[in-house]
Amino acid sequence: MLPRTLLTGPSLADAALLGHVEQGREWPLLVWAPGPGVRMVSSAVLGGGIGERQWVVNAQVPPGYARLDPVAHLRDLASGAGLDGAGVGLMTAASVADRRYAADGGAQAVVTAGIGVRGWAAAPEAGGVTSPRPGTINIIVSLPVALTDAALVNAVATATEAKVQALVELGADASGTPTDAVCVAAPSPGGGAVESFAGPRSVWGARLARAVHAATRAACAELLPPPAARP
């Protein structure tokens, strides 16, 4: 585990692996703090939606995490890591230390993955998964260009498509897990050019997709049995 010192920079490769204590044990805490001038779109429990955000934390918590105050918990973890202002907080029972990073033409992605609980989005069951196995794919994306609100939402869809492509290629027989989350970061518009599209055939959407695809494949490949061992 790295010492409790933040590495702050615009690159996702600068993310720091810190630690926090839960249920008497230390767990990894991934921290990325690009600073001001960044807009993010996220489905995260803390800092979700679209807005100016200065940091992202991805906290590993014990399987069967039962706290009823995840937003307050994430705020406390961010404060303990020396972060202030608005940010995004993600949680997972999957290994945060085993994060995977990929980049393509300036687009960057970091993925942490657990696929013990997985399935197809359009499933006939009513839901209510209770298995304690780690089952969350968290995706953090950084782009060096400003995006419109619509393009930010488009980027989330593109990242999700790339994740699903990686899972299908690996033979996971699933589109994801019930608790997957995503965060896309881009510079705040400042009077310059702003990209209106982030679909998979746009310039930046294609780069984003390749980065997420590569990071997701790397994060999930060792979590699945080899093809010969599958039923």
Phi and psi in degrees as a GROMACS rama.xvg file:
@    title "Ramachandran Plot"
@    xaxis  label "Phi"
@    yaxis  label "Psi"
@TYPE xy
-70.5957  154.778  LEU-2
-62.5349  161.731  PRO-3
-78.9173  65.5158  ARG-4
-131.184  127.082  THR-5
-75.3739  138.173  LEU-6
-103.585  112.181  LEU-7
-111.477  128.831  THR-8
-173.67  166.489  GLY-9
-72.5521  -19.4937  PRO-10
-87.2671  138.258  SER-11
-62.6599  -22.881  LEU-12
-65.5733  -15.6781  ALA-13
-83.8386  -2.43563  ASP-14
-57.6645  138.862  ALA-15
-103.376  140.956  ALA-16
-99.1189  106.339  LEU-17
-106.302  -157.459  LEU-18
-149.583  157.232  GLY-19
-146.229  159.748  HIS-20
-107.116  130.428  VAL-21
-143.88  130.197  GLU-22
54.9967  39.3945  GLN-23
76.1429  12.6198  GLY-24
-135.122  149.361  ARG-25
-86.1045  135.563  GLU-26
-125.278  150.785  TRP-27
-69.6671  149.687  PRO-28
-135.929  113.986  LEU-29
-90.4448  127.353  LEU-30
-125.979  128.038  VAL-31
-126.274  123.329  TRP-32
-128.088  82.5471  ALA-33
-71.4897  -15.2885  PRO-34
92.3602  -168.011  GLY-35
-72.2464  169.283  PRO-36
82.1464  21.653  GLY-37
-126.53  133.66  VAL-38
-105.083  143.542  ARG-39
-132.092  149.567  MET-40
-120.244  134.342  VAL-41
-154.275  154.128  SER-42
-98.9237  11.1766  SER-43
-65.6419  155.894  ALA-44
-67.557  -33.3371  VAL-45
-110.567  126.847  LEU-46
75.7015  20.8823  GLY-47
-69.1239  168.329  GLY-48
92.4858  -156.244  GLY-49
-118.585  132.513  ILE-50
173.849  175.335  GLY-51
-70.0219  127.259  GLU-52
-137.728  145.205  ARG-53
-107.738  -11.0384  GLN-54
-159.701  163.989  TRP-55
-134.254  133.928  VAL-56
-120.278  140.059  VAL-57
-124.335  103.635  ASN-58
-99.5436  127.245  ALA-59
-83.6309  130.815  GLN-60
-124.158  163.668  VAL-61
-63.7872  146.954  PRO-62
-55.3922  140.254  PRO-63
76.8335  21.7796  GLY-64
-46.5522  124.256  TYR-65
-120.526  4.92288  ALA-66
-63.6939  144.494  ARG-67
-100.748  7.54629  LEU-68
-127.279  55.4702  ASP-69
-61.2933  -33.3243  PRO-70
-65.2599  -48.5472  VAL-71
-63.3873  -38.8113  ALA-72
-61.5552  -47.2607  HIS-73
-64.0105  -37.551  LEU-74
-62.9577  -41.0306  ARG-75
-63.9173  -41.9609  ASP-76
-63.6201  -41.8337  LEU-77
-63.8575  -43.7687  ALA-78
-61.8595  -41.8567  SER-79
-64.7541  -23.8192  GLY-80
-88.7546  3.87825  ALA-81
87.1136  16.7281  GLY-82
-97.2881  143.207  LEU-83
-138.302  178.143  ASP-84
76.7618  -169.25  GLY-85
-83.8324  141.504  ALA-86
-155.174  -176.044  GLY-87
-116.806  134.671  VAL-88
-122.862  123.399  GLY-89
-112.891  155.159  LEU-90
-132.858  153.746  MET-91
-161.602  150.752  THR-92
-92.8485  -4.64696  ALA-93
-77.5831  164.48  ALA-94
-70.0252  115.362  SER-95
-78.3016  -30.0834  VAL-96
-63.3342  -26.711  ALA-97
-91.5099  32.9257  ASP-98
-61.9117  155.065  ARG-99
-125.907  136.942  ARG-100
-116.768  140.382  TYR-101
-146.842  151.788  ALA-102
-138.635  150.58  ALA-103
-151.362  108.547  ASP-104
58.1097  30.029  GLY-105
103.814  -20.0732  GLY-106
-82.612  137.237  ALA-107
-128.74  148.641  GLN-108
-143.305  141.412  ALA-109
-123.801  130.929  VAL-110
-127.887  131.585  VAL-111
-113.744  141.099  THR-112
-142.444  139.749  ALA-113
-137.332  130.709  GLY-114
-127.218  27.2969  ILE-115
-63.9862  -30.9287  GLY-116
-116.248  110.767  VAL-117
-147.673  166.271  ARG-118
175.717  -174.367  GLY-119
-90.6378  144.311  TRP-120
-60.0455  -45.6754  ALA-121
-93.4157  84.8405  ALA-122
-113.247  148.691  ALA-123
-71.6719  -21.0635  PRO-124
-69.3597  157.906  GLU-125
-79.9443  -13.9802  ALA-126
108.27  -160.972  GLY-127
84.0154  44.0861  GLY-128
-65.3218  131.22  VAL-129
-122.137  2.61801  THR-130
-62.8479  136.87  SER-131
-81.4625  -1.01707  PRO-132
-68.7793  144.01  ARG-133
-58.6103  132.385  PRO-134
-152.955  66.3774  GLY-135
-143.219  133.788  THR-136
-110.783  111.829  ILE-137
-103.335  128.903  ASN-138
-119.504  126.339  ILE-139
-118.768  127.669  ILE-140
-123.883  142.342  VAL-141
-128.35  131.449  SER-142
-119.952  148.193  LEU-143
-91.0665  6.06423  PRO-144
-121.435  148.387  VAL-145
-72.9576  145.674  ALA-146
-126.367  146.989  LEU-147
-68.4836  168.559  THR-148
-57.4849  -44.5117  ASP-149
-62.8536  -39.6596  ALA-150
-68.3034  -34.0872  ALA-151
-61.4341  -44.6262  LEU-152
-64.6951  -41.0524  VAL-153
-58.7008  -38.6306  ASN-154
-64.0589  -37.0778  ALA-155
-62.6774  -44.1337  VAL-156
-62.6949  -42.092  ALA-157
-64.3103  -43.7561  THR-158
-60.5679  -40.0504  ALA-159
-66.0932  -42.3378  THR-160
-60.3588  -42.5128  GLU-161
-65.435  -37.6694  ALA-162
-61.3341  -47.4006  LYS-163
-62.4537  -41.5562  VAL-164
-57.5742  -44.6454  GLN-165
-62.6298  -43.4466  ALA-166
-63.5346  -43.2181  LEU-167
-64.4921  -41.9823  VAL-168
-62.2841  -31.4819  GLU-169
-82.8089  -4.74068  LEU-170
79.3227  27.2939  GLY-171
-73.605  -16.3821  ALA-172
54.1789  46.988  ASP-173
-162.386  156.608  ALA-174
-100.544  -5.56935  SER-175
156.853  -159.464  GLY-176
-118.833  165.622  THR-177
-67.4843  -14.606  PRO-178
-122.311  21.0143  THR-179
-59.1725  146.315  ASP-180
-138.008  156.924  ALA-181
-141.169  148.869  VAL-182
-141.067  126.69  CYS-183
-117.816  128.141  VAL-184
-115.636  141.455  ALA-185
-152.176  155.15  ALA-186
-58.8293  146.441  PRO-187
-68.7119  140.098  SER-188
-58.6742  133.31  PRO-189
-131.452  31.1937  GLY-190
96.4541  -9.84264  GLY-191
-92.6241  -160.783  GLY-192
-67.3053  140.587  ALA-193
-127.806  126.615  VAL-194
-74.0609  133.635  GLU-195
-97.0835  -9.61878  SER-196
-134.037  144.008  PHE-197
-143.14  27.63  ALA-198
-72.2302  168.107  GLY-199
-65.944  -13.8736  PRO-200
-103.878  -0.121325  ARG-201
-79.8698  163.573  SER-202
-58.6447  -53.6802  VAL-203
-79.9569  -29.8667  TRP-204
-65.4736  -38.6876  GLY-205
-64.8489  -41.4973  ALA-206
-66.0671  -43.4138  ARG-207
-58.13  -46.2399  LEU-208
-60.8836  -43.3855  ALA-209
-65.898  -37.982  ARG-210
-66.6736  -45.9255  ALA-211
-65.4847  -41.4347  VAL-212
-59.3127  -47.77  HIS-213
-64.3191  -44.3456  ALA-214
-67.9694  -38.0671  ALA-215
-67.6197  -43.3299  THR-216
-59.797  -44.439  ARG-217
-65.4301  -37.9018  ALA-218
-72.4605  -31.2067  ALA-219
-100.42  -17.2712  CYS-220
-56.9245  -43.4201  ALA-221
-82.9328  -2.94931  GLU-222
-91.6392  -6.69066  LEU-223
-111.872  145.992  LEU-224
-67.2459  155.667  PRO-225
-61.2394  152.562  PRO-226
-52.1845  -37.2696  PRO-227
-66.0386  -21.9277  ALA-228
-92.2068  -5.39681  ALA-229
-85.3891  146.589  ARG-230
